[in-house]
Amino acid sequence: MRIVDTYGRFNVGGAETAKKGAAAGAAPKADADDAKGAASSGGDAVTVSAQALELAQKASASADAAKVDKLRGAIQNGTFQIDRQAIAQRLVDGG
């Protein structure tokens, strides 16, 4: 598998530059998220709407449990085969 690092996320040189800056006495900049995370002690609260709960219930009700179990077993056994042509076709068709 080939990984293309378009955004430079795996740039090792960036880590080296950060180390040099820290060694030279430069203080790292903290962004707003870091400050907020440090101030909160218990974590963030999440609220789920009634519509989201309804959609989740519909999705779980429509799932075919037998098919899910069959696929789970095939994946765990290493016998699951990926149909690359079907995936490519769905990507091209937009569905």
C-alpha positions in Angstrom: 0.0 0.0 0.0 1.4 3.4 -0.9 0.8 6.4 1.4 1.0 9.8 -0.1 1.7 12.5 2.4 0.0 15.5 0.7 -0.2 17.7 3.7 3.2 17.0 5.2 1.7 15.4 8.4 4.5 12.9 8.6 7.3 15.4 8.1 10.1 14.4 10.4 11.9 17.6 9.9 9.1 19.5 11.6 9.7 17.6 14.8 13.4 18.3 14.6 12.7 22.0 14.2 10.4 22.0 17.2 13.1 20.3 19.3 15.7 22.9 18.2 13.3 25.7 19.1 12.7 24.2 22.6 16.4 23.8 23.1 17.0 27.5 22.2 14.6 28.6 24.9 11.6 29.4 22.6 8.4 28.8 24.3 5.8 26.7 22.3 2.7 28.6 21.4 -0.5 27.2 23.0 -3.7 27.5 20.9 -7.2 28.1 22.2 -8.0 24.4 22.3 -5.1 23.6 24.5 -6.1 26.4 27.0 -9.7 25.1 27.0 -8.6 21.5 27.5 -6.4 22.5 30.5 -9.2 24.4 32.1 -11.7 21.7 31.9 -11.4 19.0 34.5 -14.2 16.5 33.7 -14.3 16.6 29.9 -16.9 17.9 27.5 -20.6 17.3 27.6 -22.4 15.9 24.6 -26.1 16.3 23.8 -27.8 14.0 21.3 -31.0 15.3 19.7 -34.2 13.2 19.6 -33.9 13.1 15.8 -30.4 11.6 16.1 -31.6 9.0 18.6 -34.5 8.1 16.2 -32.1 7.7 13.3 -29.8 5.5 15.3 -32.6 3.3 16.4 -33.9 2.9 12.8 -30.4 2.1 11.6 -29.8 -0.6 14.2 -33.3 -2.1 13.5 -32.7 -2.3 9.8 -29.3 -4.1 10.2 -29.4 -7.8 9.3 -27.9 -9.4 12.3 -27.2 -12.7 10.5 -25.3 -10.9 7.7 -23.3 -8.9 10.2 -22.4 -12.1 12.1 -21.4 -13.8 8.9 -19.2 -10.9 7.9 -17.7 -10.6 11.3 -16.8 -14.3 11.3 -15.2 -14.0 7.8 -13.1 -11.0 8.9 -11.9 -12.7 12.1 -11.1 -16.0 10.2 -9.2 -14.1 7.5 -11.5 -15.4 4.7 -13.2 -12.1 3.9 -12.5 -11.1 0.3 -12.7 -7.5 -0.8 -14.3 -6.8 -4.1 -12.1 -4.0 -5.4 -14.0 -3.7 -8.7 -17.3 -3.2 -6.9 -15.7 -0.5 -4.6 -14.2 1.3 -7.6 -17.5 1.2 -9.5 -19.4 2.6 -6.6 -16.8 5.4 -6.2 -17.2 6.3 -9.9 -21.0 6.1 -9.8 -21.1 8.2 -6.6 -23.1 5.7 -4.6 
